[in-house]
Amino acid sequence: MSSNNHGFKGGSVKRGGAHPGPIKIGFGTWVAAHSVIAANVTVGKGNLVAANSVVTKSTPNNSVQAGVPAKHIKTRVDNPSTINSKHDIKI
């Protein structure tokens, strides 16, 4: 997760500085290995973020996100509040 974005000033990142922003992860969300979540992004409740994904925009609740940049793949059909193990997930 990266809570900073680079700014541009005079056509260069070098002079633009860093612009920190919050990252919010909803309850019941699973973020897989090597995923990147950018600053100023809210990942909704009950999401699954696939491995190696780059989330650059906020996401809706109960969705599966994957890719670079991450895109909505499908809506989850299970209830995240009832998940106790990975075997309870229905995609």
Residue pairs with C-beta under 8 A, 6 or more apart in sequence:
1 23
1 36
1 37
2 23
2 36
2 37
2 38
2 39
3 20
3 21
3 22
3 23
3 39
4 18
4 19
4 20
4 21
4 39
5 18
5 19
5 20
5 21
5 38
5 39
5 40
6 13
6 16
6 17
6 18
6 19
7 13
7 16
7 17
7 18
7 19
8 16
9 15
9 16
9 17
19 39
20 39
21 39
21 40
22 39
22 40
23 37
23 38
23 39
23 40
23 41
23 42
23 43
24 41
24 42
24 43
25 31
25 37
25 43
26 42
26 43
26 44
26 45
26 46
26 47
26 61
27 45
27 46
27 80
27 81
28 45
28 46
28 80
28 81
28 83
29 43
29 44
29 45
29 46
29 47
29 48
29 49
29 80
30 47
30 48
30 49
31 37
31 43
31 49
32 48
32 49
32 50
32 51
32 52
32 53
33 51
33 52
34 51
34 52
35 49
35 50
35 51
35 52
35 53
35 54
35 55
36 53
36 54
36 55
37 43
37 49
37 55
38 54
38 55
38 56
41 55
41 56
41 57
41 58
41 59
42 58
42 59
43 49
43 55
43 58
43 59
43 65
44 58
44 59
44 60
44 61
44 62
44 63
45 61
45 62
45 80
46 61
46 62
46 76
46 79
46 80
46 81
47 59
47 61
47 62
47 63
47 64
47 65
47 76
48 63
48 64
48 65
48 76
48 89
48 91
49 55
49 65
49 66
49 70
50 64
50 65
50 66
50 67
50 70
50 73
52 68
53 65
53 66
53 67
53 68
53 70
54 67
54 68
54 69
54 70
55 65
55 69
55 70
56 69
56 70
57 69
57 70
59 65
59 70
59 72
60 72
62 75
62 76
62 80
63 72
63 73
63 74
63 75
63 76
64 72
64 73
64 74
64 75
64 76
64 91
65 71
65 72
65 73
66 73
67 73
74 91
76 89
76 90
76 91
77 90
77 91
78 88
78 89
78 90
82 88
83 89
